[in-house]
């Protein structure tokens, strides 16, 4: 803690909006997800009311037991004991069904919310994931939804029960003695003010705890996804310290919040039980003055203890509700994001011939508006032709492909497919005609069959086998004992680079796109794997408009047209032979540089 700063300065909210009514309204808006289960929730409320009523019967029975001992009751002690047993049994039954029905609502609502959030993730554009870390998004899906689920299943029900206990209990107290009730309630405004003050700071700290926990989850996600890099650089100690520091900060803030909650609860205990002592003193005087009976005083005291417990419970429940507001706001931030895809629309056949045209395309990334990545780009690709994009790193090659797939919105210029501007096309209809084989293939952790069939969900086994055969993947697949049912492991870790590439090619073959994008598809392979993959790529490129991004220029000598990109502009274009005639040209120099490093294929 910085010198000169007090505890309250550190936890005081910097943004007044965090504690505004608007924040609570936003949190309450999440309860719309409960509407499909409102009948079940109302049944739970009914059992909650019955449970509360049976609970409030105990003070009356205790008072009646006192009357029996004083000889002033119409019941015997055995009859009162039987009533006690009946109330206990009813209390147990009502409590069971209360918990059961609220659990149904909370579990189903949380499941719906998780599904909606995940759908929101997959519908979001690429820019959304550039602005949000995966670990943080996972925290929204897990920790924040769990916080809301706890409120629905436990906190909210308990909150209603405690409120009902207060209302019914105070009504019973007034009936017994209005004087004693007014005396007991004299401290109530102080408790309410304390709840508001403590709750305000607890919410701020709880939001910080959620943020730190999300950061810790992100560290875990990134470290495990890149575990090979962590180990290659022997940075296990660094990652351990990084995670430990994040967790320690989480614990520090959580304990600070716990201190506030503990102080809040202690305040209630001291204040309420001190008040009970005063009630006993004042009630004793009323008994001496014959204004109430001893049995009534005992009933009153028992009810006061019940109400005191409810007030002290309300403090903690209020703090939990405050924590949930932070989680709700973060979930609503995700739900307010703009969608790129509409999952309700079915993707119908949208055949194209594959004529592509870039007209005066200028582009800056939304996150780097000061840098112009593409400047007046013009490219025309006829259907079925193969073109290559070459140039130094950062020249804009990958950006051209990303714009074609509408990963980013084009602000200046036009891209057309078969003469139609893609700006007005639905991204699902657009991308169904495009397949990409990237340099670093991403496979899912399931089987080889599932990864190939990803190119055409619902594909038959024969279709998958044919695609594997055409991609030169059948040979190594047949060597596995489980063949197509072989589990590839996380991100395909159980397969070699060449095997992963051929599965990706099989996936693209199965999709049967009219437009194919090859992004450095063979740059990271050994010679033997590269030949197998290149043969598979040649099969894949037949009859398709193909855009090849390549650093290894030996692999693109036979394309129809080569575009040399430099600083976001086309520096040169033509066939390999044409470009090599200019000995001082950019392409010629690139070839010479690579030729010094490795011989070109003949």
Buried (B, 14 or more C-beta within 10 A) or exposed (E): EEEEEEEEEBBEBEEEEBBEEEBBEBBEEBBEBBEEBEEBBEBBBBBBBBBBBBBBBBBBBBBBBBBBEEEEBEBEEEEBBEBBEEBEEBBEBBBEBBBEBBBBBBBBBBEBBBEBBEEBBEBBBEBBEEEBBBBBBBBBBBBBBEBBBBBBBBBBBBBBBBBBBBEBBBEBBBEBBEEBBEBBBEBBEEBEEBBEEBBBBBBBBBBBBBBBBBBBBBBBBBBEBBBEEBEEEEBEEEBEEBBEEBBEBBEEBBEBBBBBBEEBBEBBBEBBEEBBEEBBEBBEEBBEEEEBBBBBBBBBBBBBBBBBBBBBBBBBBBBBBBBBBBBBBBBBEBEEBEEBBEEEEEEEEBEBBBBBBBBEBBBBBEEEEEEBBBBBBBBEBBBBBBBBBBBEEEBBBBBBBBBBBBBBEBEEBEBBBBEEEBEEBBBBBBBBBBBBBBBEBEBEBBBBBBBBBBBBEEBEEEBBBBBBBBBBBBEBBEEBEEBBEBEBEEBBEBBEBBBBBBBBBBBBBBBBBBBBBBBBBBBBBEEEBBBBBBBBBEBBBEEBBBBBBBBBBBBBBEBEBBBBBBBBBBBBBBBBEBBBEEEEBBBBEBBEEBEEEEEEEE
